[in-house]
Amino acid sequence: MNAKQIYLIFALVMPVALTAHAQDASTSANMHVTLEVLKSCAVSAEDMNFGEHASSETAELTADSTVTVTCTSGTEYKLNATSANGGADAFTLVSGNSSVAYNLYADDAKTQQVTSTTPIENMTGTGNEQEITLYGKIASGALAQVPAGTYEDNVTLQVTY
């Protein structure tokens, strides 16, 4: 064998030998991945405005407000309302020492009153915003005995889930 033949054999055999020894070894393991989605809710509301009225108006006064609730999908919740001026089950608009009573309802027919102890119940979150309309009512003739002024109340809307 001459040097050329040895070189040719070496050139053909060496890459195969090096490749056989250069392969990576491997092993594997399993990884457990988890995520816990917690129940949560958020609530916001538009202001309710009964407008401007003369004390001589005798008709029932109405107004409404859109309440937006967003709860985790499948989360059951209820919505109640508490007046800053009226107490647990009464709502009162106040101007100085004078007041005008009103009520909040969950339905346009104004039969399902909403208070701190009578919430809107049996609602389930979808993960998206859900709009609920609250309807306000001042009884007919309620303005006859009150002085002129701007009457206000702050209502706390609470979502329990």
C-alpha positions in Angstrom: 0.0 0.0 0.0 1.2 3.3 -0.9 0.7 6.6 0.9 -2.1 7.6 -1.4 -4.1 4.5 -0.6 -3.6 4.8 3.1 -4.6 8.4 3.0 -7.8 7.4 1.0 -8.7 4.7 3.5 -8.1 7.0 6.4 -10.2 9.7 4.8 -13.1 7.3 4.3 -13.0 5.6 7.7 -12.2 8.5 10.1 -15.5 10.4 9.6 -17.5 7.3 10.3 -15.5 6.5 13.4 -15.8 10.1 14.7 -19.5 10.3 14.0 -20.2 7.1 15.9 -18.5 8.6 19.0 -19.9 12.1 18.7 -23.6 11.3 19.0 -25.4 12.9 21.9 -26.9 10.8 24.7 -30.4 11.7 25.9 -32.8 11.1 28.7 -36.3 12.4 29.4 -38.6 13.5 32.3 -42.2 14.5 32.7 -43.1 18.0 33.9 -46.5 18.7 35.5 -48.0 22.1 34.6 -50.9 23.7 36.6 -53.0 26.8 36.7 -55.6 27.8 39.3 -58.2 30.3 38.1 -59.7 32.0 41.1 -63.3 33.3 41.3 -63.4 37.0 41.0 -66.0 39.7 40.2 -65.9 43.4 39.4 -68.9 45.8 39.4 -69.4 49.4 38.1 -72.5 51.5 37.5 -73.7 54.6 35.7 -75.2 57.4 37.8 -78.9 57.5 38.2 -80.5 60.9 37.6 -84.2 61.6 38.2 -83.8 65.0 36.5 -85.3 68.3 37.4 -88.9 68.6 38.6 -91.2 71.1 40.2 -92.6 70.4 43.6 -96.0 70.7 42.1 -95.5 67.5 40.0 -97.7 64.7 41.4 -96.7 61.9 39.0 -94.5 59.0 39.9 -90.8 59.8 39.0 -88.6 57.2 37.4 -85.0 56.8 36.4 -82.6 53.9 35.6 -79.0 53.0 35.7 -76.9 50.3 34.0 -74.8 48.2 36.3 -72.0 46.2 34.8 -70.8 43.0 36.5 -68.0 40.8 35.3 -67.4 37.5 37.1 -65.3 34.5 36.4 -67.2 32.1 34.1 -69.5 29.8 36.1 -69.3 31.9 39.3 -72.7 32.4 40.9 -73.3 35.8 42.4 -75.9 38.2 43.8 -76.2 42.0 43.7 -77.5 44.1 46.5 -77.7 47.9 47.2 -77.4 50.0 50.3 -78.2 53.7 50.6 -75.8 56.0 52.4 -78.7 58.0 53.7 -81.5 55.5 54.1 -80.3 52.5 56.0 -80.6 48.8 55.2 -83.9 48.7 53.2 -84.7 52.3 52.6 -83.3 54.8 50.0 -83.3 58.5 50.7 -82.2 61.5 48.6 -81.0 64.3 51.0 -80.6 68.1 50.6 -79.7 69.7 53.9 -82.3 68.6 56.5 -84.8 67.6 53.9 -85.2 64.2 52.2 -87.1 62.4 49.5 -87.6 58.6 49.7 -87.1 56.4 46.6 -86.8 52.7 45.8 -84.6 50.6 43.5 -86.0 47.7 41.5 -84.5 44.9 39.3 -87.4 45.0 36.9 -89.1 47.7 34.7 -92.5 46.8 36.2 -91.0 47.8 39.6 -92.1 44.7 41.5 -88.7 43.2 42.5 -87.2 45.7 45.0 -83.4 45.6 45.5 -82.0 46.5 48.9 -79.2 45.3 51.1 -81.4 42.4 52.4 -83.3 41.7 49.1 -80.6 41.2 46.5 -80.9 40.2 42.8 -80.0 36.5 43.1 -79.3 33.5 41.0 -77.0 35.1 38.5 -74.0 33.3 37.0 -70.8 34.9 35.5 -69.8 34.3 32.0 -66.4 35.8 32.1 -67.7 38.8 30.1 -69.5 42.0 31.1 -73.1 41.4 32.1 -75.4 44.5 32.1 -78.1 44.8 34.7 -80.6 47.7 34.7 -81.6 49.1 38.0 -84.9 51.1 38.0 -85.5 53.9 40.5 -88.9 55.2 41.6 -90.0 58.2 43.6 -93.6 57.8 44.7 -96.2 60.2 43.2 -96.7 63.4 45.3 -93.3 62.9 47.1 -92.1 66.4 46.1 -95.1 68.4 47.4 -93.7 69.0 50.9 -89.9 69.4 50.3 -88.1 72.6 49.7 -86.2 73.4 46.4 -82.7 72.0 46.3 -80.4 69.3 44.9 -81.1 66.0 46.6 -78.4 63.3 46.5 -77.6 59.9 47.8 -74.6 57.5 47.3 -75.6 53.9 46.8 -73.2 51.1 47.5 -73.7 48.2 45.0 -72.2 44.9 46.4 -71.6 41.7 44.4 -71.4 38.7 46.7 -70.0 35.5 45.1 
